[in-house]
Amino acid sequence: MASLPPMFRFMTRSVTRPINRPINRPINRPINRPITRFITRPVTPSVIVSAALMVAASFTLSLIAPATAHAERLKDLATVQGVRNNQLSGYGIVVGLDGTGDQTTQTPFTVQSIASMLTQMGVNLPPGQQLQLKNVAAVMVTAVLPPFAQPGQEIDVTVSSIGNAKSLRGGTLLMTPLKGADNRIYAMAQGNLLVGGAGASAGGSKTQINHLLAGRISSGATVEREVPTAIGNTDTITLELKASDFANAARVVQAINRIFGEGTAVAQNGRVIRVRAPEGDSQRVSFLAALEELDIGTAKAPAKVIVNARTGSIVMNQSVTLEPCAIAHGNLSVVISSTPVISQPNPFGQGQTVVAEKADIAIRKDGGQLVLLQAGVSLSDVVKALNAVGVTPQDLLVILQAMKSAGSLRAELEII
């Protein structure tokens, strides 16, 4: 066997060699002692530090050992209950457009917004004055308020036209309050828009690249109010799996209890897992950081086929299998054509020329051959079997539904 590079030899020695010197606290046993003697201790700050060392050691060993199949970090599988984003939205005005704003006669709310804004600034318009604006557009402003956001922090915003503006390119968003679901203001947005599209029109011709009616302002809103996030009020935290799965919930519990001690984690159902955690804020943050880096050997995903009936897209995962079946598929097409027929009267007749239409209807049916599909135990086998039918994606949608009804498609068929 070829020798390892010097860096990996050093890392291997640092993990496997017994160490008797103190690590953050007196330890009289070598660090490579059986793990069953470690997990019996309660969750304390020293246990968190030791667990972090074990996670780092496992990562070091993973550099020189084959990677575990389907292993994912806990932070990719679950979220902490209460740590979530909050949606914000607001109504605003974009000014400074190059004649591509709303047509004020068709969008009276734009004129009303401008008049109200000018009144608040001390500018009174004459009664009955009709504004004809071309460089103003009414927009909706949306943003995502991240967890633990503090007043003064900047977040990105998206600006979208709600009128009949032609383009928002080059516009400036005026100060817009962003409200949450409780109708309270959490941020204020303002800034210059960045639109990823471009377009021009002249003489009845028009050309356009990408979309012109939506733009983005990086760091365009400032947080004004904090959303309380309660994760340290009790002695437990709740983990929620992103996808409900009993097998993954059980494996997460086993991984946590193996590192932090039996009884630390308890699964309530296929999604919710309760974990005992330290009470101090700093200790709890360290505990959550160690939790998120745990590698979980995830279970095999359930077999599923996703079908988009509007676009004809079909996506299937690696768990899909096929049972032997026979398929015959033929296309039925109906062609209707109309041919103009001109009927003229005889010379020196008193009749008139009449234009009539002659309709031709043709029905064509393509004969379909019976194709035998062998059993497929892997995704590549399933793809080869379906390609053997030789049909279009739209026809394959109908075939998959029939195979599911016949019991030969071993997967859940979801139509979106």
C-alpha positions in Angstrom: 0.0 0.0 0.0 1.4 3.4 -1.0 2.2 5.7 1.9 0.0 8.7 2.7 1.2 12.2 2.1 3.0 13.8 5.1 -0.1 16.0 5.9 -2.4 13.0 6.1 0.2 11.0 8.2 0.3 13.8 10.7 -3.5 14.0 10.9 -3.7 10.3 11.3 -1.3 10.3 14.2 -3.1 13.2 15.8 -6.3 11.2 15.9 -5.2 7.6 16.8 -2.3 8.3 19.1 -3.2 8.3 22.8 -3.0 11.7 24.4 -2.7 12.0 28.1 -2.2 15.8 28.4 -5.2 18.0 29.4 -7.7 19.2 26.6 -9.6 22.1 28.1 -9.9 20.1 31.4 -8.0 17.2 33.0 -8.5 13.9 31.2 -6.7 10.8 32.6 -7.8 8.5 29.9 -6.6 8.4 26.3 -8.7 10.1 23.7 -9.3 6.9 21.8 -11.2 5.3 24.6 -14.5 3.5 23.8 -17.3 5.9 23.0 -19.8 4.2 25.3 -17.9 5.7 28.3 -18.4 9.2 26.8 -22.1 9.3 26.0 -23.1 8.6 29.6 -22.4 12.1 30.7 -25.0 14.8 30.8 -25.1 17.7 28.3 -22.7 20.3 29.8 -20.3 22.8 28.3 -17.4 20.4 28.5 -19.5 17.7 26.7 -20.2 20.2 23.9 -16.5 20.9 23.6 -15.7 17.2 23.5 -18.4 16.6 21.0 -17.0 19.3 18.8 -13.6 17.6 19.0 -15.2 14.3 18.0 -17.0 15.9 15.0 -13.6 17.4 13.9 -11.9 14.1 14.3 -14.6 12.4 12.2 -14.1 15.0 9.5 -10.4 14.3 9.6 -10.9 10.6 9.2 -13.3 11.2 6.4 -10.4 12.7 4.4 -8.6 9.3 4.4 -11.6 7.0 4.5 -14.2 6.4 1.8 -17.2 8.7 2.2 -20.5 7.3 3.5 -23.2 7.0 0.9 -26.1 9.4 1.2 -24.6 11.2 4.2 -25.8 14.7 4.7 -25.2 17.3 7.3 -28.0 17.9 9.8 -28.3 21.5 8.8 -29.3 20.3 5.3 -32.0 18.0 6.6 -33.7 20.0 9.4 -34.3 23.4 10.7 -34.7 24.8 14.2 -38.2 25.6 15.1 -38.7 29.4 15.5 -35.7 30.2 13.3 -37.4 31.3 10.1 -37.7 34.0 7.5 -40.5 36.6 7.4 -42.0 38.0 4.3 -42.3 41.8 3.9 -44.1 43.8 1.2 -45.0 47.4 0.5 -46.5 49.7 -2.2 -44.1 52.2 -3.7 -43.3 54.6 -6.5 -40.5 54.4 -9.0 -39.4 57.7 -10.6 -36.8 58.8 -13.1 -38.0 56.5 -16.0 -37.2 57.5 -19.6 -40.7 57.8 -20.8 -41.5 54.2 -20.0 -43.7 54.7 -16.9 -47.4 54.1 -16.4 -50.0 55.6 -18.7 -51.7 57.8 -16.1 -55.1 57.7 -17.9 -55.3 53.9 -17.5 -53.7 53.7 -14.1 -55.3 56.4 -11.9 -53.8 55.0 -8.7 -50.4 56.1 -9.9 -51.6 59.7 -10.2 -53.3 59.4 -6.9 -50.1 58.2 -5.2 -48.1 61.1 -6.7 -50.7 63.7 -5.6 -50.8 62.2 -2.1 -47.0 62.3 -1.8 -46.8 65.9 -3.0 -49.4 66.9 -0.5 -47.4 65.4 2.3 -44.4 67.3 1.2 -46.4 70.6 1.2 -47.1 70.9 -2.5 -50.8 71.5 -3.2 -52.0 70.9 -6.7 -54.8 73.0 -8.2 -58.2 71.4 -8.0 -59.1 69.4 -11.0 -55.5 69.2 -12.3 -54.9 66.2 -14.4 -51.3 65.0 -14.3 -49.8 63.5 -17.4 -46.8 61.6 -16.2 -44.6 59.3 -18.3 -41.6 58.8 -16.0 -43.4 57.4 -12.9 -44.5 53.8 -12.2 -46.4 52.2 -9.4 -44.7 49.1 -8.0 -44.8 46.4 -5.3 -41.7 46.0 -3.2 -41.0 42.6 -1.6 -38.3 41.4 0.7 -37.3 38.6 3.1 -36.5 39.4 6.7 -33.9 36.8 7.9 -34.0 35.5 11.4 -32.1 37.5 14.1 -32.1 40.6 11.9 -31.3 43.6 13.9 -32.3 47.3 13.4 -29.9 48.9 11.0 -29.1 45.7 9.1 -29.6 46.0 5.3 -31.5 43.5 3.2 -32.2 43.1 -0.5 -35.5 44.0 -2.1 -37.3 43.1 -5.3 -39.4 45.7 -7.2 -42.1 44.7 -9.6 -44.5 46.9 -11.7 -48.2 46.6 -11.0 -49.3 49.1 -13.7 -48.8 49.3 -17.5 -45.2 50.6 -17.5 -43.0 49.5 -20.3 -39.8 49.3 -18.4 -38.3 50.0 -15.0 -34.8 50.4 -16.3 -33.0 53.4 -14.9 -35.6 54.1 -12.2 -35.3 55.1 -8.6 -37.5 53.7 -5.8 -38.7 56.3 -3.4 -38.8 55.6 0.3 -41.2 52.7 0.8 -42.3 51.2 4.2 -42.2 47.3 4.2 -44.8 45.7 6.4 -45.3 42.2 7.7 -48.3 40.0 8.1 -49.2 41.9 11.3 -49.3 45.2 9.3 -46.4 46.6 11.2 -43.5 48.3 9.5 -40.2 46.3 9.8 -38.0 47.9 7.1 -37.7 51.0 4.8 -36.7 50.5 1.2 -35.2 53.1 -1.2 -32.6 53.1 -3.9 -31.7 52.7 -7.6 -33.1 49.7 -9.5 -30.9 47.2 -11.3 -32.9 45.6 -14.2 -31.4 42.7 -16.0 -33.2 43.3 -19.3 -33.0 45.8 -22.1 -35.3 46.9 -24.9 -36.0 49.5 -27.6 -38.8 50.3 -29.9 -39.2 52.7 -32.9 -41.4 52.9 -36.0 -43.7 50.1 -34.9 -40.8 47.7 -34.3 -39.8 46.5 -30.9 -37.0 44.3 -29.5 -36.5 43.2 -25.9 -34.0 41.0 -24.0 -35.1 39.4 -20.7 -37.7 41.0 -18.4 -38.0 44.8 -18.0 -40.8 45.1 -15.4 -38.9 43.7 -12.4 -35.7 44.7 -10.8 -33.6 44.3 -7.6 -31.9 46.6 -5.2 -29.0 45.1 -3.3 -29.1 46.2 0.3 -32.0 48.4 -0.6 -33.9 48.2 2.7 -32.9 49.0 6.2 -34.4 46.9 9.1 -36.2 49.1 11.6 -37.8 46.6 13.9 -36.5 43.2 15.2 -38.7 40.1 15.1 -38.3 38.2 18.5 -36.9 34.7 18.0 -37.4 32.5 21.1 -34.9 29.6 21.1 -33.5 29.9 24.6 -36.6 30.2 26.8 -36.8 26.5 27.7 -34.3 23.7 28.2 -35.2 22.0 24.9 -35.1 23.0 21.2 -37.2 21.5 18.5 -35.7 20.3 15.2 -38.1 20.0 12.2 -37.1 17.8 9.2 -37.6 19.5 5.9 -39.3 16.4 4.6 -41.3 14.1 6.8 -39.6 10.7 7.0 -39.7 8.3 10.0 -36.4 6.6 8.9 -34.5 9.9 8.8 -36.0 11.0 12.1 -34.8 7.8 13.8 -31.3 8.2 12.3 -31.1 11.8 13.4 -32.0 10.7 17.0 -29.4 7.9 16.9 -26.7 10.3 15.7 -27.4 12.9 18.4 -27.7 10.4 21.2 -24.5 8.7 20.1 -22.5 12.0 20.4 -24.2 13.8 23.3 -25.6 10.9 25.4 -28.7 8.8 25.5 -31.9 10.7 26.0 -30.6 13.9 24.5 -32.9 13.6 21.5 -36.4 12.2 21.3 -38.5 11.9 18.1 -42.1 12.9 18.4 -43.1 11.9 14.9 -41.7 11.7 11.4 -40.8 15.4 11.3 -40.4 16.8 14.9 -37.5 16.0 17.1 -37.0 17.5 20.6 -33.4 17.9 21.9 -32.2 18.8 25.3 -29.9 21.8 25.2 -27.9 24.0 27.6 -29.7 27.0 29.0 -27.1 29.7 28.5 -27.2 31.6 25.2 -23.5 31.1 24.4 -23.6 27.5 25.3 -26.7 26.9 23.3 -25.2 28.5 20.2 -22.1 26.2 20.5 -24.4 23.2 21.0 -26.5 24.1 17.9 -23.3 24.6 15.9 -22.1 21.1 16.8 -25.5 19.7 16.0 -25.6 21.2 12.5 -22.3 19.6 11.6 -23.4 16.1 12.4 -23.3 13.7 9.4 -26.5 11.8 9.0 -26.8 8.7 6.9 -30.1 9.4 5.2 -32.5 6.8 4.1 -33.3 6.1 0.5 -35.9 8.6 -0.8 -39.4 7.2 -1.7 -39.9 6.5 -5.4 -41.5 9.5 -7.1 -42.2 10.7 -10.6 -43.0 14.4 -11.1 -44.9 15.3 -14.2 -45.6 18.8 -15.4 -48.7 18.6 -17.6 -48.2 22.1 -19.0 -44.7 21.8 -20.3 -44.4 18.0 -20.7 -41.4 17.8 -18.3 -40.9 14.5 -16.5 -38.5 14.1 -13.5 -37.9 10.9 -11.6 -35.6 10.0 -8.8 -33.3 7.0 -8.5 -35.8 4.9 -6.4 -38.1 4.4 -9.4 -38.4 0.9 -10.7 -40.5 -0.9 -13.3 -42.2 -4.2 -13.4 -42.4 -6.1 -16.8 -45.2 -4.8 -19.0 -46.2 -4.5 -22.6 -47.2 -1.1 -24.2 -48.8 -0.3 -27.5 -49.3 3.4 -28.3 -50.7 4.9 -31.5 -51.4 8.5 -32.5 -54.8 9.6 -33.8 -54.7 12.8 -35.9 -57.5 14.8 -37.4 -56.6 17.2 -40.2 -59.2 19.8 -41.4 -58.4 22.0 -44.4 -60.4 24.6 -46.2 -59.9 25.3 -50.0 -61.6 28.4 -51.6 -63.7 27.6 -54.7 -64.6 30.4 -57.1 -67.9 30.0 -59.1 -68.2 32.3 -62.1 -71.4 32.7 -64.3 -71.5 31.9 -68.0 -70.4 34.6 -70.4 -73.0 37.3 -70.9 -75.0 35.7 -68.0 -76.7 37.7 -65.3 -75.1 35.8 -62.4 -72.4 37.0 -60.0 -69.1 35.5 -59.1 -69.3 33.6 -55.8 -66.5 32.5 -53.6 -67.2 29.3 -51.6 -65.1 27.1 -49.4 -64.6 23.4 -49.7 -63.7 21.6 -46.4 -61.6 18.5 -46.5 -61.5 16.3 -43.3 -58.9 13.5 -43.0 -58.5 11.2 -40.1 -55.2 9.4 -39.8 -54.3 6.8 -37.2 -50.7 5.6 -36.8 -50.5 2.0 -35.9 -48.6 1.3 -32.6 -46.4 -1.7 -32.1 -46.6 -3.7 -28.9 -43.4 -3.0 -27.0 -42.3 -5.2 -24.2 -40.6 -3.4 -21.3 -38.3 -5.4 -19.1 -38.2 -4.9 -15.4 -35.9 -2.1 -14.4 -34.2 -2.0 -11.0 -32.1 1.2 -11.5 -32.8 4.6 -12.9 -30.7 3.9 -16.0 -32.7 0.8 -16.7 -36.0 2.7 -16.4 -34.8 5.4 -18.8 -33.7 2.8 -21.4 -37.0 1.0 -21.1 -39.0 4.2 -21.6 -36.9 5.4 -24.5 -37.6 2.0 -26.2 -41.2 3.1 -26.6 -40.1 6.0 -28.8 -42.8 8.5 -27.9 -42.8 12.2 -27.2 -42.9 13.5 -23.6 -46.5 14.5 -24.0 -47.4 11.0 -25.0 -45.2 9.6 -22.2 -47.4 11.4 -19.6 -50.4 9.3 -20.6 -48.3 6.1 -20.7 -47.0 6.7 -17.2 -50.5 7.2 -15.9 -51.6 3.9 -17.5 -48.5 2.1 -16.2 -49.3 3.4 -12.7 -52.9 2.1 -12.9 -51.6 -1.2 -14.2 -49.2 -1.6 -11.3 -46.0 -1.8 -13.4 -44.7 1.6 -12.3 -43.3 1.3 -8.7 -43.4 5.0 -7.8 -45.7 7.8 -6.7 -46.9 9.8 -9.7 -47.3 13.5 -8.9 -48.8 15.8 -11.5 -48.0 19.5 -11.0 
